[in-house]
């Protein structure tokens, strides 16, 4: 995710947050009635006729909540959408009919020293097969799991270092059906967001695997010696997802090159045959490759320049859903898993599509 380029919007966003908070009274941020009812015909940049199978005619884009700064990491849990507002160092919860409440604060940085960066919060989130919320801690520089949906309940740290050096700032994550957890680790949660940051201990911005994440007992320390570095040659690895059959791992790179990569997953968890799926570096529209998910047919839905990009499993671009704000991430929800929720800068959006989203964890 890239928040630094949004700084010119901070003042106007702060005014918006104040306005929405006033609507909510002492209850904190909620979606206003106007936002909840804000729907408009979906705008797309169609690149291939195959998009017609995915995007229904007359589709509407709904803005369901607004007034945030830079929202990320959406995941549907039971009856609500959980998402991070990174600059606010918070995880919020949106529930239909009830609006937005703050679930966890602080969700990221909790250090004793003043954090002078712009992204102190947590980032991507997912669920394991037991329904436990797992969080890329970002400015916490770890990956952690909530053992219950009680924000005051126990938290288990799944990863915080590699070969004795602190992680940069875990960004996004995904479980595999064998119980392993895979995550990206660019430096965006560090205070300068640069490779030269004085707090950066690792030379690489890697993609990692925690082999036995699901089996780690609540409250126990991470199995630090077991953490595996799988990819070390991406400058800013960000979004991550498996194909539905888990034969492939998709990882995108945010900058300076805007790339989507595909790797073949071997039985031992290693990755081979890294392949460039698509290069959008030349696209001048705001936004970069970021969070992504797949549908049951293997199509890829990813944040990118201009909005949400839709690719075939082979990397052929089908369409871009145009949002009007920089998109950070997406999530599937709804009884048929055909509703795509979108986190984009100051707002939450959703659109109903034709093909169901793949479960967060494949079952084989």
C-alpha positions as a printed NumPy array, in Angstrom:
array([[  0.   ,   0.   ,   0.   ],
       [  1.121,   3.55 ,  -0.617],
       [ -0.199,   6.233,   1.69 ],
       [  2.582,   8.805,   1.506],
       [  1.319,  10.275,  -1.759],
       [ -2.025,  11.003,  -0.099],
       [ -0.589,  13.655,   2.23 ],
       [ -2.121,  16.585,   0.282],
       [ -5.536,  15.16 ,   1.128],
       [ -4.969,  14.95 ,   4.882],
       [ -6.549,  18.272,   5.755],
       [ -9.728,  17.68 ,   3.783],
       [ -9.899,  14.095,   5.092],
       [ -9.564,  15.313,   8.667],
       [-12.489,  17.656,   8.105],
       [-14.51 ,  14.755,   6.729],
       [-13.643,  12.569,   9.72 ],
       [-14.736,  15.32 ,  12.082],
       [-18.01 ,  15.696,  10.213],
       [-18.786,  11.982,  10.28 ],
       [-17.786,  11.741,  13.946],
       [-20.184,  14.528,  14.796],
       [-22.93 ,  12.577,  13.101],
       [-22.086,   9.626,  15.312],
       [-21.976,  11.539,  18.594],
       [-19.866,   9.824,  21.228],
       [-20.111,   6.474,  19.45 ],
       [-17.178,   7.188,  17.14 ],
       [-17.023,   6.798,  13.37 ],
       [-20.132,   5.414,  11.693],
       [-21.353,   5.371,   8.14 ],
       [-23.769,   8.207,   7.548],
       [-27.152,   7.468,   6.005],
       [-26.089,   9.442,   2.959],
       [-22.989,   7.283,   2.496],
       [-24.906,   4.053,   2.996],
       [-27.351,   5.078,   0.28 ],
       [-24.685,   6.365,  -2.102],
       [-24.835,   4.138,  -5.167],
       [-23.962,   4.863,  -8.766],
       [-23.649,   2.85 , -11.974],
       [-20.392,   0.945, -11.991],
       [-17.743,   2.435, -14.267],
       [-15.275,   0.054, -15.862],
       [-12.419,   0.108, -18.294],
       [-13.213,  -3.07 , -20.227],
       [-10.181,  -4.634, -21.85 ],
       [-11.599,  -7.989, -22.951],
       [-15.037,  -9.451, -23.672],
       [-14.393, -12.02 , -20.944],
       [-15.226,  -9.316, -18.42 ],
       [-18.909,  -9.706, -19.322],
       [-19.019, -13.089, -17.567],
       [-17.856, -11.447, -14.357],
       [-19.421,  -7.994, -14.268],
       [-23.224,  -7.998, -14.579],
       [-24.959,  -5.505, -16.799],
       [-26.313,  -2.588, -14.795],
       [-23.973,  -3.262, -11.854],
       [-23.961,  -0.589,  -9.169],
       [-21.056,   0.593,  -7.023],
       [-22.15 ,   1.391,  -3.464],
       [-20.182,   3.528,  -1.051],
       [-21.162,   2.125,   2.33 ],
       [-18.933,   4.157,   4.655],
       [-16.58 ,   7.11 ,   4.448],
       [-14.56 ,   9.514,   6.561],
       [-11.33 ,   7.537,   6.942],
       [ -7.728,   8.259,   6.007],
       [ -6.251,   5.143,   4.348],
       [ -8.256,   1.932,   4.727],
       [ -6.826,  -1.538,   4.19 ],
       [ -7.054,  -5.229,   5.039],
       [-10.79 ,  -5.972,   4.666],
       [-12.072,  -9.343,   5.834],
       [-15.64 , -10.525,   6.452],
       [-16.095, -12.136,   9.864],
       [-19.517, -13.52 ,  10.807],
       [-21.856, -10.566,  10.125],
       [-19.371,  -7.702,   9.778],
       [-16.547,  -6.341,   7.674],
       [-13.339,  -5.744,   9.624],
       [-10.822,  -3.328,   8.117],
       [ -7.806,  -1.249,   9.13 ],
       [ -7.406,   2.516,   9.024],
       [ -3.614,   2.541,   9.053],
       [ -2.891,   6.214,   9.893],
       [ -5.482,   6.021,  12.697],
       [ -3.718,   2.933,  14.144],
       [ -7.093,   1.194,  14.346],
       [ -9.113,  -1.772,  13.164],
       [-12.748,  -0.853,  12.591],
       [-15.855,  -2.992,  12.114],
       [-18.699,  -2.206,   9.73 ],
       [-22.004,  -3.984,  10.331],
       [-25.017,  -3.574,   8.019],
       [-27.614,  -1.411,   9.711],
       [-25.267,  -0.427,  12.525],
       [-22.434,   1.369,  10.738],
       [-18.822,   1.56 ,  11.866],
       [-17.349,   1.091,  15.316],
       [-13.716,   0.883,  16.415],
       [-12.762,  -2.711,  17.168],
       [ -9.101,  -2.38 ,  18.179],
       [ -6.89 ,   0.613,  18.975],
       [ -3.948,   0.657,  18.784],
       [ -3.784,  -2.113,  16.215],
       [ -0.192,  -1.496,  15.17 ],
       [  2.583,   0.518,  16.781],
       [  2.658,   0.354,  20.575],
       [  6.256,   1.371,  21.239],
       [  7.423,   3.621,  24.039],
       [  8.98 ,   6.16 ,  21.68 ],
       [  7.041,   8.627,  19.541],
       [  6.176,   7.215,  16.116],
       [  6.94 ,   9.935,  13.578],
       [  5.903,   8.031,  10.442],
       [  2.591,   8.152,   8.618],
       [  1.449,   4.521,   8.869],
       [  1.411,   3.448,  12.542],
       [ -1.424,   0.934,  12.281],
       [ -1.927,  -2.671,  11.234],
       [ -2.474,  -3.729,   7.63 ],
       [ -3.84 ,  -6.862,   5.934],
       [ -6.061,  -9.394,   7.709],
       [ -7.316, -12.901,   7.083],
       [ -8.945, -15.841,   8.883],
       [ -7.638, -19.307,   9.583],
       [ -9.884, -22.381,   9.229],
       [-10.857, -22.019,  12.895],
       [-12.176, -18.505,  12.273],
       [ -9.391, -16.707,  14.143],
       [ -8.515, -13.233,  12.907],
       [ -4.882, -13.017,  11.808],
       [ -3.293,  -9.612,  11.299],
       [ -0.263,  -8.225,   9.487],
       [  0.955,  -5.958,  12.27 ],
       [  2.676,  -3.494,   9.91 ],
       [  4.152,  -0.868,  12.281],
       [  4.17 ,  -3.497,  15.078],
       [  6.657,  -5.371,  12.859],
       [  5.007,  -8.716,  13.503],
       [  2.191, -11.038,  12.499],
       [ -0.346, -11.732,  15.234],
       [ -3.516, -13.744,  15.798],
       [ -6.503, -12.867,  17.95 ],
       [ -7.627, -15.989,  19.754],
       [-11.186, -14.629,  20.065],
       [-13.122, -11.713,  18.62 ],
       [-12.769,  -9.961,  21.946],
       [-10.287,  -7.119,  21.31 ],
       [ -9.165,  -7.379,  24.932],
       [ -8.609, -11.118,  24.647],
       [ -5.362, -13.035,  24.164],
       [ -3.11 , -12.332,  21.188],
       [ -0.537, -14.778,  19.826],
       [  2.535, -13.558,  17.926],
       [  3.132, -15.835,  14.937],
       [  6.256, -14.135,  13.526],
       [  8.414, -11.158,  14.482],
       [ 11.954, -11.816,  13.248],
       [ 14.048, -13.714,  10.724],
       [ 17.508, -15.013,  11.665],
       [ 17.542, -12.768,  14.718],
       [ 16.61 ,  -9.587,  12.831],
       [ 13.268,  -7.844,  13.22 ],
       [ 10.823,  -8.031,  10.351],
       [ 10.315,  -4.821,   8.37 ],
       [  6.537,  -4.381,   8.523],
       [  4.309,  -7.316,   7.508],
       [  1.828,  -6.095,   4.933],
       [ -0.517,  -8.801,   3.671],
       [ -1.018, -12.501,   4.366],
       [ -2.784, -15.691,   3.335],
       [ -3.218, -19.197,   4.775],
       [ -2.688, -22.404,   2.845],
       [ -4.801, -25.486,   3.527],
       [ -1.863, -27.23 ,   5.239],
       [ -1.998, -24.637,   8.034],
       [  0.989, -22.612,   6.882],
       [  0.783, -18.819,   6.749],
       [  2.437, -16.778,   3.996],
       [  3.087, -13.024,   4.192],
       [  4.844, -10.093,   2.517],
       [  7.213,  -7.771,   4.345],
       [  7.966,  -4.415,   2.655],
       [  9.13 ,  -1.392,   4.721],
       [  5.97 ,   0.739,   4.557],
       [  5.343,   0.524,   8.305],
       [  8.798,   1.882,   9.124],
       [  8.907,   5.548,   9.937],
       [ 10.622,   6.657,   6.709],
       [  9.308,   3.775,   4.544],
       [ 12.775,   3.552,   2.968],
       [ 15.362,   0.797,   2.727],
       [ 17.748,   3.184,   4.462],
       [ 15.48 ,   3.561,   7.506],
       [ 17.668,   3.386,  10.624],
       [ 15.322,   0.81 ,  12.172],
       [ 15.422,  -1.539,   9.174],
       [ 17.399,  -4.641,  10.107],
       [ 16.785,  -6.925,   7.131],
       [ 18.362,  -6.182,   3.767],
       [ 15.545,  -7.827,   1.828],
       [ 11.856,  -7.037,   1.495],
       [ 10.731, -10.603,   1.488],
       [  7.9  , -13.074,   1.126],
       [  7.837, -15.529,   4.051],
       [  6.189, -18.783,   5.127],
       [  5.318, -19.861,   8.684],
       [  5.065, -23.662,   8.275],
       [  2.969, -24.543,  11.341],
       [  1.066, -21.327,  12.009],
       [ -2.287, -23.042,  12.5  ],
       [ -0.866, -25.41 ,  15.124],
       [  0.893, -22.754,  17.196],
       [ -0.653, -22.857,  20.649],
       [ -2.277, -19.68 ,  21.983],
       [  0.12 , -17.442,  23.862],
       [  3.277, -19.328,  22.914],
       [  6.222, -17.526,  21.283],
       [  6.806, -17.804,  17.542],
       [  8.856, -20.645,  16.104],
       [ 11.463, -18.169,  14.914],
       [ 13.896, -20.77 ,  13.584],
       [ 11.21 , -22.233,  11.333],
       [ 10.337, -19.029,   9.46 ],
       [ 11.201, -19.448,   5.774],
       [ 12.228, -16.714,   3.345],
       [ 10.804, -17.669,  -0.051],
       [ 11.196, -14.58 ,  -2.262],
       [ 13.917, -11.976,  -1.807],
       [ 14.196, -10.182,  -5.161],
       [ 11.056,  -7.997,  -5.138],
       [ 11.566,  -4.351,  -4.211],
       [  8.149,  -3.86 ,  -2.572],
       [  6.178,  -7.142,  -2.28 ],
       [  2.62 ,  -6.386,  -1.251],
       [ -0.578,  -8.312,  -2.055],
       [ -0.547, -12.108,  -1.848],
       [ -3.023, -14.866,  -2.775],
       [ -3.179, -18.526,  -3.769],
       [ -4.89 , -19.942,  -6.819],
       [ -7.965, -21.985,  -5.787],
       [ -6.058, -25.27 ,  -6.257],
       [ -3.018, -23.83 ,  -4.402],
       [ -0.7  , -24.774,  -7.253],
       [  0.31 , -21.142,  -7.641],
       [  1.092, -18.241,  -5.357],
       [  0.451, -14.734,  -6.645],
       [  2.49 , -11.824,  -5.272],
       [  2.411,  -8.273,  -6.563],
       [  5.035,  -5.556,  -6.334],
       [  3.986,  -1.956,  -5.705],
       [  6.997,   0.122,  -6.775],
       [  9.016,   1.275,  -8.55 ],
       [  7.806,  -1.362, -10.991],
       [  4.092,  -2.221, -10.791],
       [  4.115,  -5.984, -11.225],
       [  2.024,  -9.086, -10.677],
       [  4.056, -12.287, -10.268],
       [  3.112, -15.996, -10.207],
       [  5.124, -18.754,  -8.523],
       [  4.684, -22.525,  -8.619],
       [  4.177, -23.953,  -5.116],
       [  6.164, -27.12 ,  -4.451],
       [  5.05 , -29.849,  -1.987],
       [  7.694, -28.767,   0.532],
       [  6.46 , -25.161,   0.481],
       [  9.237, -23.768,  -1.687],
       [  8.515, -21.646,  -4.75 ],
       [  9.826, -22.131,  -8.279],
       [  9.247, -20.814, -11.796],
       [  8.651, -17.188, -10.923],
       [  6.733, -15.698, -13.838],
       [  5.746, -12.121, -14.621],
       [  1.984, -12.085, -15.156],
       [  1.565,  -8.402, -15.908],
       [  3.529,  -5.145, -15.804],
       [  1.512,  -1.947, -15.257],
       [  4.5  ,   0.307, -14.617],
       [  3.609,   2.528, -17.562],
       [  0.046,   3.123, -16.34 ],
       [ -0.024,   6.729, -15.044],
       [ -3.282,   6.474, -13.111],
       [ -3.164,   6.786,  -9.31 ],
       [ -2.642,   3.555,  -7.439],
       [ -0.327,   0.549,  -7.436],
       [ -0.598,  -3.24 ,  -7.221],
       [ -1.752,  -3.998,  -3.677],
       [ -4.154,  -6.386,  -1.932],
       [ -5.767,  -9.124,  -4.024],
       [ -8.149, -12.082,  -3.925],
       [ -9.265, -14.76 ,  -6.401],
       [-12.631, -16.178,  -7.392],
       [-13.593, -19.854,  -7.61 ],
       [-12.536, -19.948, -11.285],
       [ -9.101, -18.533, -10.468],
       [ -9.595, -15.014, -11.789],
       [ -7.565, -12.424,  -9.872],
       [ -9.006,  -9.213,  -8.385],
       [ -6.34 ,  -6.751,  -7.31 ],
       [ -5.849,  -3.139,  -6.366],
       [ -3.95 ,  -1.364,  -9.123],
       [ -3.712,   1.869, -11.085],
       [ -7.189,   3.351, -11.448],
       [ -9.092,   0.894,  -9.278],
       [ -9.619,  -2.884,  -9.079],
       [ -7.953,  -4.892, -11.835],
       [ -9.435,  -8.223, -12.931],
       [ -7.112, -10.785, -14.547],
       [ -7.534, -14.307, -15.842],
       [ -5.445, -16.925, -14.004],
       [ -2.86 , -16.559, -16.778],
       [ -2.562, -12.813, -16.222],
       [ -4.671, -11.517, -19.099],
       [ -6.32 ,  -8.24 , -17.989],
       [-10.085,  -8.295, -18.446],
       [-11.188,  -4.994, -16.92 ],
       [-10.522,  -2.343, -14.334],
       [-13.321,  -1.363, -11.966],
       [-12.887,   2.408, -11.744],
       [-13.26 ,   3.716,  -8.197],
       [-12.152,   7.36 ,  -8.143],
       [ -9.942,   6.819,  -5.093],
       [ -6.737,   4.838,  -4.678],
       [ -7.682,   1.23 ,  -3.941],
       [ -5.798,  -0.718,  -1.281],
       [ -7.491,  -4.122,  -1.027],
       [-10.59 ,  -6.254,  -1.616],
       [-12.59 ,  -8.982,   0.164],
       [-15.421, -11.378,  -0.677],
       [-18.633, -11.584,   1.342],
       [-22.345, -12.261,   1.107],
       [-24.249, -15.566,   1.321],
       [-23.119, -16.435,  -2.218],
       [-19.664, -14.811,  -1.85 ],
       [-20.363, -12.717,  -4.933],
       [-20.133,  -9.32 ,  -3.232],
       [-16.72 ,  -7.699,  -3.563],
       [-15.888,  -5.217,  -0.802],
       [-13.269,  -2.612,  -1.647],
       [-11.133,  -0.458,   0.66 ],
       [-10.129,   2.749,  -1.115],
       [ -8.461,   5.699,   0.604],
       [-11.255,   7.359,   2.616],
       [-14.113,   4.946,   1.913],
       [-15.548,   1.444,   1.769],
       [-17.284,   0.291,  -1.405],
       [-19.009,  -2.856,  -2.613],
       [-20.22 ,  -4.301,  -5.895],
       [-22.129,  -7.49 ,  -6.689],
       [-20.482,  -9.685,  -9.349],
       [-21.382, -12.885, -11.188],
       [-18.709, -15.328, -10.017],
       [-18.281, -16.349,  -6.382],
       [-15.094, -15.529,  -4.538],
       [-12.853, -18.371,  -3.445],
       [-12.819, -19.166,   0.301],
       [-10.003, -17.577,   2.285],
       [ -8.538, -21.041,   2.877],
       [ -8.893, -23.804,   0.309],
       [-10.173, -27.163,   1.537],
       [ -8.51 , -30.208,  -0.016]])
